[in-house]
Amino acid sequence: MPSMPTNISTPVPAAATDEPSHNAIEHLQRSEIYRDYQKAFETTTGLPLALRAAGSFQSPMHGSARANSFCKLMAKSNKTCAACLCLQQRVEQEAIFGAKTLQCESGLSETAVPIRVGTKVLGYLQTGQVLLQAPTPARFRAFSRKLTASGSMINLPALKVAYFKTRVLSARQYDSIVNLLSIFAQHLGSLSNQVLVQQATSEAPIITRARAYISEHYSEVLTLRSVAQAVHVSAFYFCKIFKHATGLTLTDYLARTRIESVKKMLLNPHLRISEAAYAAGFQSLSQFNRVFRRIEGEAPTLYRDRLHSSLAAISHTVGRAA
């Protein structure tokens, strides 16, 4: 499994009440890029894939068509379900720095891969419910004795059938799958704010027009009243429906739109950060730095350094391949 990086500060999991982080995960869950990747991943690997917010201690994969039948049976008992939830909590706590795989008492492996924005962990990609060693009668007998001793009311004959039908992968195969998830998690992290700003599925025409107006005028001085006037509604009504549709206040939405503009401009290594900030509509550098750190989880200088280091590494890899 990937080792813990040493050149980053300690990530901070998003709290259960962190509304912007949960909004970002909810939008990512509905995004076309995630749905397409989930379909491709599950079709190719035969494993379930779930995206869940940090602090959401549920069993996210039980609703998947690819969920393991053994795990489904285990979830029907309160005691074994509680044990699964405890494993969920453990794997999340240990997956802050990178992908983490743990085994439950039955020997099935489960993996969480963090989606990070700067030092903040927004959520996790989760897969697993597989065995990394072939099932044996001896292992099942030992596990079934523990179930019986705990008082779990589970149909053992049916559980045995499901156990021996569980997918078995080699450690090398599973590591490759986890590495793919790690790459996708990095991509989702970089897209999280962009998806939050651009998501426009089944929204009211007023909101669509407001998004278009903001996209064209974000570098100017915009107020709630001016945007509401542009879409021909009252400021009070617009404030209400905009927050309901986007999950963001207009101030936060505008800040995120401007940050996305700055991030695109910073692809130019010769452009100063201050020039990008003012071009995007920020009125002061102190305001820009504060907003950038809040949304991206790191200072703009660190973001730019990390961005160009990644671009240089990609260029070097492509050059060697050529």
VENWO-V14890 format. One record per residue. RES is the residue in three letters. PSI is psi in degrees with one decimal (NA if undefined). OMEGA is omega in radians with two decimals (* if undefined). BURIAL is + if it has 16 or more other C-alpha atoms within 10 Angstrom, else -. Layout:
# VENWO-V14890
RES&PSI&OMEGA&BURIAL  RES&PSI&OMEGA&BURIAL
This chain:
# VENWO-V14890
MET&154.4&-3.11&-  PRO&138.4&3.13&-  SER&161.4&-3.12&-  MET&126.0&3.13&-  PRO&152.0&-3.08&-  THR&-4.4&-3.04&-  ASN&21.8&3.11&-  ILE&155.8&3.09&-  SER&165.2&-3.05&-  THR&122.0&3.12&-  PRO&152.7&3.13&+  VAL&116.0&3.11&+  PRO&141.4&3.10&+  ALA&134.4&3.12&+  ALA&157.9&-3.11&+  ALA&-23.4&-3.11&-  THR&7.6&-3.13&-  ASP&92.5&-3.01&-  GLU&-47.2&3.12&-  PRO&-39.7&3.14&+  SER&-43.3&3.12&+  HIS&-37.2&3.07&+  ASN&-42.3&-3.14&+  ALA&-44.8&3.13&+  ILE&-41.5&3.12&+  GLU&-41.7&3.11&+  HIS&-38.9&3.09&+  LEU&-39.5&3.12&+  GLN&-32.9&-3.13&+  ARG&-6.9&-3.05&-  SER&151.3&-3.13&+  GLU&-37.7&-3.10&-  ILE&-39.1&3.12&-  TYR&-43.7&-3.12&+  ARG&-40.2&3.11&-  ASP&-42.9&-3.13&-  TYR&-42.5&3.13&-  GLN&-44.6&3.13&+  LYS&-45.8&-3.14&-  ALA&-42.4&-3.12&-  PHE&-48.2&-3.08&+  GLU&-36.0&3.12&+  THR&-39.8&-3.08&-  THR&-44.0&-3.04&-  THR&-23.5&-3.04&-  GLY&7.0&-3.12&-  LEU&153.0&3.07&+  PRO&153.2&3.06&+  LEU&131.9&3.13&+  ALA&151.3&3.03&+  LEU&121.4&-3.10&+  ARG&153.5&3.13&+  ALA&153.4&3.06&+  ALA&139.0&3.13&+  GLY&3.8&-3.13&+  SER&87.4&-3.05&+  PHE&78.1&3.09&+  GLN&-177.0&3.06&-  SER&84.5&-2.92&+  PRO&-20.9&-3.03&+  MET&-6.8&-3.09&+  HIS&-21.8&3.12&+  GLY&-6.1&-3.11&-  SER&144.6&3.08&-  ALA&-18.8&-3.14&-  ARG&3.2&-3.11&+  ALA&141.5&-3.13&+  ASN&130.9&-3.13&+  SER&-30.5&3.07&+  PHE&-45.0&3.14&+  CYS&-35.0&3.10&+  LYS&-43.2&3.11&+  LEU&-41.1&3.14&+  MET&-34.9&-3.09&+  ALA&-14.1&-3.12&+  LYS&-15.2&3.11&-  SER&133.3&-3.12&-  ASN&-41.6&-3.07&-  LYS&-44.9&3.14&-  THR&-32.0&3.08&+  CYS&-39.9&3.11&+  ALA&-38.4&3.11&-  ALA&-38.1&3.11&+  CYS&-40.7&-3.14&+  LEU&-35.9&3.07&+  CYS&-38.9&3.09&-  LEU&-39.4&3.08&+  GLN&-44.7&-3.11&+  GLN&-42.1&-3.13&+  ARG&-45.4&-3.08&-  VAL&-32.9&3.08&+  GLU&-44.4&-3.12&+  GLN&-32.8&-3.07&-  GLU&-3.4&-3.09&+  ALA&22.5&-3.09&+  ILE&-42.0&-3.05&+  PHE&-20.4&-3.10&+  GLY&-175.1&-3.10&+  ALA&139.0&3.13&+  LYS&132.3&3.11&+  THR&130.4&3.08&+  LEU&158.2&3.10&+  GLN&140.0&3.04&+  CYS&178.8&-3.08&-  GLU&-22.9&3.13&-  SER&-7.7&3.12&+  GLY&-0.5&3.11&+  LEU&141.4&-3.13&+  SER&144.2&3.09&+  GLU&139.8&-3.02&+  THR&138.6&3.01&+  ALA&136.4&3.11&+  VAL&121.0&-3.07&+  PRO&144.4&2.99&+  ILE&111.7&-2.99&+  ARG&141.6&2.96&+  VAL&105.9&-3.01&+  GLY&-123.3&3.13&+  THR&3.4&-3.11&+  LYS&134.1&3.04&+  VAL&112.6&-3.12&+  LEU&-40.2&-3.06&+  GLY&-164.2&-3.03&+  TYR&140.7&2.86&+  LEU&135.3&-3.04&+  GLN&135.9&3.09&+  THR&-176.7&3.12&+  GLY&-134.9&-3.06&+  GLN&39.5&3.14&+  VAL&161.4&3.04&+  LEU&138.3&3.08&+  LEU&1.7&3.00&+  GLN&147.0&-3.12&-  ALA&138.6&3.12&-  PRO&145.2&3.12&+  THR&153.0&3.08&-  PRO&-37.5&-3.11&-  ALA&-42.5&3.13&-  ARG&-39.8&-3.14&-  PHE&-39.5&3.12&+  ARG&-42.8&-3.13&-  ALA&-41.6&3.14&-  PHE&-41.3&-3.12&-  SER&-32.6&3.08&+  ARG&-38.8&3.10&-  LYS&-40.2&3.12&-  LEU&-45.9&-3.13&+  THR&-42.1&-3.13&-  ALA&-30.8&-3.13&-  SER&-10.4&3.14&-  GLY&13.9&3.14&-  SER&130.9&-3.12&+  MET&83.0&-3.12&-  ILE&142.4&3.09&+  ASN&97.4&-3.04&-  LEU&-41.0&3.10&-  PRO&-43.4&3.12&-  ALA&-37.6&3.14&-  LEU&-36.8&3.13&+  LYS&-43.2&3.11&-  VAL&-45.5&-3.12&-  ALA&-37.5&-3.13&+  TYR&-43.8&-3.09&+  PHE&-6.9&3.02&+  LYS&-2.3&-3.11&-  THR&140.1&-3.14&+  ARG&135.1&3.11&+  VAL&126.9&3.10&+  LEU&151.9&3.01&-  SER&159.2&3.12&-  ALA&-36.6&-3.14&-  ARG&-42.7&3.11&-  GLN&-43.8&-3.09&-  TYR&-37.0&3.08&+  ASP&-39.7&3.13&+  SER&-39.8&3.10&-  ILE&-43.6&-3.14&+  VAL&-36.9&3.09&+  ASN&-38.3&3.07&-  LEU&-42.8&3.12&-  LEU&-37.2&-3.14&+  SER&-40.4&3.10&+  ILE&-43.6&-3.14&-  PHE&-36.1&3.12&+  ALA&-40.1&3.09&+  GLN&-41.2&3.14&-  HIS&-42.6&3.11&-  LEU&-39.2&3.12&+  GLY&-42.6&-3.13&+  SER&-23.9&-3.12&+  LEU&-10.0&-2.96&+  SER&-47.8&-3.14&+  ASN&-38.3&3.13&+  GLN&-43.1&3.12&+  VAL&-39.7&3.14&+  LEU&-36.8&-3.13&+  VAL&-38.1&-2.98&+  GLN&-14.7&-3.07&+  GLN&126.0&-3.08&+  ALA&38.5&-3.08&+  THR&125.9&3.04&-  SER&42.1&-3.13&-  GLU&162.7&-3.12&-  ALA&146.5&3.12&-  PRO&-33.0&3.12&-  ILE&-42.4&-3.13&+  ILE&-39.9&3.11&+  THR&-44.1&3.12&+  ARG&-37.2&3.13&-  ALA&-42.7&3.11&+  ARG&-44.4&-3.12&+  ALA&-40.5&3.14&-  TYR&-44.3&3.13&-  ILE&-39.8&3.14&+  SER&-32.6&-3.12&+  GLU&-24.4&-2.99&-  HIS&13.4&-3.04&-  TYR&-24.4&-3.13&+  SER&-6.7&3.12&+  GLU&175.5&3.06&-  VAL&111.6&-3.13&-  LEU&140.5&3.08&-  THR&166.9&3.09&-  LEU&-42.8&-3.11&-  ARG&-42.8&-3.08&-  SER&-38.6&3.11&-  VAL&-40.2&3.11&+  ALA&-41.8&3.11&+  GLN&-36.0&-3.12&-  ALA&-28.4&3.13&-  VAL&8.0&2.99&+  HIS&45.3&3.01&-  VAL&167.3&3.11&-  SER&154.8&3.13&-  ALA&-39.6&-3.12&-  PHE&-48.1&-3.12&-  TYR&-42.7&-3.12&-  PHE&-43.2&3.13&+  CYS&-42.6&-3.09&+  LYS&-49.8&-3.05&-  ILE&-28.6&-3.14&-  PHE&-44.9&3.13&+  LYS&-39.1&3.14&-  HIS&-39.4&-3.07&-  ALA&-37.2&-3.02&+  THR&-18.3&-3.05&+  GLY&5.9&-3.10&+  LEU&150.3&2.95&+  THR&162.6&3.11&+  LEU&-38.2&-3.14&+  THR&-45.5&-3.13&-  ASP&-40.7&3.13&+  TYR&-45.0&-3.14&+  LEU&-40.2&3.12&+  ALA&-42.5&-3.13&+  ARG&-37.2&3.08&+  THR&-43.4&3.12&+  ARG&-38.0&3.11&+  ILE&-41.0&3.09&+  GLU&-38.5&3.10&+  SER&-43.9&3.12&+  VAL&-43.3&-3.11&+  LYS&-39.0&3.10&+  LYS&-41.7&-3.14&-  MET&-31.3&-3.10&+  LEU&-5.1&2.99&+  LEU&-23.8&3.07&-  ASN&110.3&-3.06&-  PRO&-14.5&-3.09&-  HIS&-6.1&-3.12&-  LEU&130.9&3.12&-  ARG&148.2&-3.13&-  ILE&-40.5&-3.13&+  SER&-38.1&3.11&+  GLU&-42.0&3.12&-  ALA&-40.8&-3.12&+  ALA&-47.9&-3.13&+  TYR&-36.4&3.13&+  ALA&-28.4&-3.13&+  ALA&-7.0&3.08&+  GLY&1.8&3.10&+  PHE&139.7&-3.04&+  GLN&-18.0&3.12&-  SER&154.9&3.13&-  LEU&-35.2&3.13&-  SER&-41.2&3.08&-  GLN&-46.3&-3.13&-  PHE&-48.5&-3.12&+  ASN&-40.5&3.14&+  ARG&-45.7&-3.12&-  VAL&-42.6&-3.13&+  PHE&-45.0&-3.13&+  ARG&-38.4&-3.14&-  ARG&-40.4&-3.06&-  ILE&-43.1&-3.06&+  GLU&-12.5&3.08&+  GLY&9.1&3.12&+  GLU&164.4&3.14&+  ALA&150.1&-3.14&+  PRO&-33.3&3.12&+  THR&-41.0&3.11&-  LEU&-39.9&3.12&-  TYR&-46.6&-3.12&+  ARG&-42.8&3.13&+  ASP&-43.7&-3.14&-  ARG&-39.9&3.13&-  LEU&-48.9&-3.06&-  HIS&-26.4&3.02&-  SER&-41.5&3.12&-  SER&-43.4&3.13&-  LEU&-39.2&3.13&-  ALA&-39.4&3.14&-  ALA&-40.9&3.12&-  ILE&-43.6&3.14&-  SER&-40.5&3.14&-  HIS&-41.3&-3.13&-  THR&-44.0&3.14&-  VAL&-40.8&3.14&-  GLY&-40.5&3.11&-  ARG&-38.9&-3.13&-  ALA&-33.8&-3.14&-  ALA&NA&*&-
